Amino acid sequence: MLTDDEDNLLQGINSFRTSLGIPVLTKHKKAACLADEVAEDLEDQPCTSINIGVKSPPLSNYNRLVKKCDIDINTNRDGVVLPVCVHDLVPTLVLTNYTHSSYAQYLNNSKFAGAGVGSEDDWMVVVLTTNTAAGIFASGAHHSVVSEIGWKRYAVCLLLGSLVYLV
C-alpha cells in the first residue's frame, strides 16, 4: 500500500506524463515490492553515497531483492530502478528530482507502462515496468517439474509414462 508521499509522487509523475501526451503509469504490485525493498536497502546510505540520476543503483544484492518480490530475473531487464534522496522527502523536491533530471528521459518514454513506488527515510524509489516480456516483472519461476518443462510437455510425458507403464 502506498504512503501518501508515494501516492502523491505517482500522481505527480502521471500529471507530468499527461502534460506530454504520454499514457499514465499504472500501479504495479511487483514493482512496488521491489521499490520498497530497494528503498529499505538504501535507507542507511547517506544521500551522497549514490550517483543519483543513473539507471541502476549499485545494489550488490539486487538479485536477492528481485527474488524476495518473486520476480523472474528475465522479466525485469527492460525495467528501471530510479532512486532519489531528498531530506525529509519534501514532495515538490522529490517530484523535481524525477521530472528535471536525467530520470525524465524514462518518465518521457511511453514504453514504460507501470510503476511501483517505495520510500524509506530520505529515499524515494520509483521502479518502472514495460509491457514487454523483458519488462513485465512476472512471477519468478518455481522449481517444480511442471514449471521446468511446461504444462504441455508435462502432460505428454505423463501420458507417455502411463502408456509405458501399462505395456
C-alpha positions in Angstrom: 0.0 0.0 0.0 1.4 3.4 -1.0 2.0 6.0 1.6 0.6 9.5 0.9 4.1 10.7 -0.2 4.4 7.7 -2.6 0.9 8.1 -3.9 1.4 11.9 -4.4 4.6 11.2 -6.3 2.9 8.8 -8.7 0.1 11.3 -9.2 2.7 14.0 -10.0 4.6 11.8 -12.4 1.3 10.9 -14.1 0.4 14.5 -14.4 3.8 15.2 -15.9 3.3 12.3 -18.4 -0.3 13.5 -19.2 1.0 17.0 -20.0 3.4 15.4 -22.5 0.6 13.3 -24.1 2.0 10.1 -22.7 -0.3 7.5 -21.1 -0.3 7.4 -17.3 1.6 4.7 -15.4 -0.5 2.1 -13.7 0.3 0.8 -10.2 2.3 -2.4 -10.5 2.4 -4.6 -7.4 5.7 -6.4 -8.0 7.4 -3.1 -9.0 6.1 -1.6 -5.8 7.6 -4.5 -3.8 10.9 -4.0 -5.5 10.8 -0.3 -4.9 10.1 -0.9 -1.2 13.0 -3.4 -1.0 15.4 -1.1 -2.7 14.4 1.9 -0.5 14.8 -0.3 2.6 18.3 -1.4 1.3 19.3 2.3 0.7 17.8 3.8 3.9 21.1 3.8 5.8 23.0 5.2 2.9 23.8 8.9 3.1 22.4 10.9 0.1 25.9 11.5 -1.3 26.8 7.8 -1.5 25.0 7.0 -4.7 25.2 8.6 -8.1 21.7 10.0 -8.4 20.3 10.0 -11.9 21.8 6.7 -13.2 19.7 3.9 -14.4 20.6 1.3 -11.9 21.7 1.9 -8.3 24.8 0.0 -7.2 23.0 -2.7 -5.2 25.1 -5.7 -4.6 22.1 -7.8 -3.5 19.8 -6.7 -6.4 19.1 -10.4 -7.4 18.1 -11.2 -3.8 15.7 -8.2 -3.7 14.2 -9.4 -7.0 13.7 -12.9 -5.7 12.2 -11.6 -2.5 9.5 -10.0 -4.6 9.0 -13.2 -6.6 10.1 -11.6 -9.8 11.6 -13.7 -12.6 15.0 -12.0 -13.2 14.4 -12.4 -17.0 11.3 -10.3 -16.9 12.8 -7.1 -15.4 15.6 -6.3 -17.8 13.6 -3.6 -19.5 12.5 -2.0 -16.3 14.4 0.7 -14.5 15.1 1.5 -10.8 15.2 5.2 -10.1 16.2 6.2 -6.5 16.4 9.7 -5.2 17.4 11.1 -1.9 15.7 14.2 -0.6 16.0 15.2 3.1 12.6 14.8 4.7 11.1 13.8 1.3 9.8 17.2 0.5 7.2 16.4 -2.1 8.0 19.2 -4.6 11.7 18.5 -4.4 11.2 14.7 -4.9 9.0 15.3 -8.0 11.5 17.8 -9.3 14.3 15.2 -8.9 12.3 12.9 -11.2 11.0 15.4 -13.8 14.0 17.7 -14.1 16.9 15.3 -14.0 18.2 12.5 -16.3 15.3 10.4 -14.9 12.9 12.5 -17.0 14.1 10.5 -20.1 12.5 7.4 -18.6 9.3 9.2 -17.5 9.0 10.7 -21.0 9.2 7.3 -22.6 5.9 5.8 -23.5 7.3 2.2 -23.4 7.0 2.4 -19.6 3.5 1.4 -18.6 3.6 0.5 -14.9 5.3 1.8 -11.8 6.0 0.9 -8.2 6.9 3.4 -5.6 8.6 2.9 -2.3 10.3 5.0 0.4 12.4 4.8 3.5 13.7 7.8 5.5 15.1 10.2 2.9 15.0 7.8 0.0 12.2 7.5 -2.6 12.4 4.8 -5.3 10.4 4.5 -8.5 10.5 1.3 -10.4 9.2 1.4 -14.0 7.9 -1.6 -15.9 7.1 -2.2 -19.6 4.6 -4.3 -21.3 7.3 -6.4 -23.0 8.3 -9.9 -21.9 11.6 -8.4 -20.6 9.9 -5.7 -18.6 6.6 -7.0 -17.1 8.1 -8.2 -13.8 6.4 -11.6 -14.0 6.5 -14.0 -11.1 9.7 -15.9 -10.6 10.0 -19.5 -11.8 9.1 -22.0 -9.2 11.3 -25.1 -9.1 8.9 -27.9 -9.9 8.8 -30.4 -12.7 5.8 -28.6 -14.2 7.4 -25.2 -14.3 10.7 -26.6 -15.6 9.3 -28.3 -18.6 5.9 -26.6 -19.0 2.3 -27.9 -18.7 2.0 -29.3 -22.3 5.3 -31.2 -22.1 4.4 -32.4 -18.6 1.1 -33.8 -19.9 2.7 -35.5 -22.8 5.4 -37.0 -20.5 2.8 -38.1 -18.1 0.7 -39.7 -20.8 3.7 -41.5 -22.4 4.9 -42.6 -19.0 1.4 -44.0 -18.2 1.4 -45.9 -21.6 4.8 -47.3 -21.0 3.8 -48.4 -17.5 0.7 -50.1 -18.9 2.6 -52.0 -21.6 
